Amino acid sequence: MSFDTQVLNSRRQRLDDYDELWVFGYASLIYKVDFAYLEQAQANIYGYERRLWQGSSDHRGTPERPGRVATLIPSENMPCFGMAFRVTPEVFLHLDHREKNGYLREEVSIVLLSGREVRGLVYIAYPDNAAFLGDAPIKDLAKHIFQSKGPSGKNKDYVYDLASSLRACGVNDPHIFAVEKALRQLDAP
């Protein structure tokens, strides 16, 4: 199931109201940057954790067999690591399309690792969107992901790339690493 949010997102914030326009990426935007940006920095937002609970019928799965991709869930005072990009408003035409399957743009405070705090936007898929799959035991998540693929490739590669990118940045994400470990067990000969 899909839930196209492009029109909703185009109406959520007035992008010209921002002195500087930042976007925070916490999953594939960490390692797959397919847009022009003015500045890039490692960063955190607070009060969220990454979870592989959002369905993907347009990138890592199909409408008949959606894959699983990351979204954010509330978690009091927890830092969530990602990449922040200072961009022009035109970039959001691309990002709104890329993140169209259930993700809504939300304004957040982004803390760059330099200590500077900026106001920016992040895409979050909430439980009330039609593509949301929700929680499941790690082994079930891994089995689902292992069997899924879509136009952007195998779902397991999304998890492997995300885990590798987080590790390269010195970030420990127990959820992502647990799913990665379970996937590698399924992948073993």
Protein Blocks (a to p, Z undefined) as FASTA:
>chain_A
ZZdfklmmmmmpcfklpfbacdddfblmmmmccbdcfbdcddddehiacddfbccfklnm
cfklccddddddddehiacddddddddfklmmmmmmmmmnopacdddddddfkopacddd
dddddfkbmklnbjadfklmmmmmmmgccfkopfklmmmmmmmmmmmnopacfklmmmmm
mmmmmmpZZ
